[in-house]
Amino acid sequence: MSPPPYNSCRNKSCGGGIRLEQRRLHHIQNLAYDIMEKMNTEKKDQDMEHMQKIIDYLSRAIGSLTDPTGKFSIDYVEEKVASAHYLLFQNEKKLFRKTFNKQSV
């Protein structure tokens, strides 16, 4: 089942919508960089089942972003990348920063 399309404000004059989207995409990017850095620095014996779950979440996020129709759910992508980050770091503080105060943008 594919995620629902993301309704962005790109072609509308919604003010803070684009800034919020940019902040969320930046957050997703930072989580992905954290994951990449940790995976490359910790070459020790890693639990394959644990790693498969992380890879599954990241693959689902990438799959959503590469939808040929160009529609993707930023909520879905953020959820999958944040879940992979949590599995790797066990850090709930960074898990769902998507609870940005949308009025503060």
N, C-alpha and C positions, 0 to 999 in steps of 0.2 A: 504494500500500500504506500503510495507516495504521499509526502507531506503536503499540506494545503499551500497554495501559492501565497507568497509574501506580498502584502499590499503596501508598497512603499509610496512615499509622497514625492517621488522624483519629478513627476510632471504636474504636480499640484502645488499651490502656494500654501504649504502647511507649516512654514517656518522651521520649527525645531525638529521636524521629522527627519530631515536629512542629517542634521547634526547628531541626533540620537542614533541613527543607523550607523554613522561613521564611528561613533564611540563604541557601539556594540561590535562592529567589525574589527576595530582596533583591539578590543578585549579578546575576541576570538583569536586574532593573530598572535597576541601575547601568550595566550594559553598554548597555542600550537608551538611557538618558539620554546616555551618552557619544556614541553613534552619532548621536542626534538633534542634539546640540549641534554636533558636527563638521559634519554635513550642512548645518545652518543657517548656520554661520559661514564655510564655504568655498564660496562661490558661483562660484569660478573654473571654467574649462572642466574638467569631470570626464569621465573615460573612461566612456562609456555602457555598454560591455560590463562593465566593472568594477562600475559602479553596479547593473546588472541582476542580477549575482550576489548583491550585498548585499541588494537588495530581495527576491530569490528566497528567501534564507535567512530573512529576517524574515517574509515572507508564509507560509512553511511553519510557522514557530513560531506565528504568530497563528492559522493554520488549525487547528493541533493544539489550541490553547487554547480555540477556539470549537466544539469537538466537541459536538454536541447531547446526547450521552449523558453529558457531564460528565467523561468519562474522558480523561486526557491523560498523556503521559509527560514528566515534568519533565526526564528525561535528554535526550529529543529536543528539547524547547524550549530547554534550556540549550545544547545542542550547536549548534543553528541560530543562536541569538543570538550565542554566542561566536564562531562561524565568521564571521558578518557583521562583528562587531567586529574580528576579526583582519584580515579583508580591508581594512577601512577604516584601521586603525591599524598593521598589521603588527607587533603586539606580542604575542609568544607568552606573555609573563609572565601576561597576563590571560586567555589563551585558554580553558583548561579549569580553572577553579577548582573544578570539581565533584569534584576529587580531595581535597575536604575530608577531613580525618581523621575518619571517622565515629564513632570512639570518643571523640573530644575534645568532642563535643556534650553 
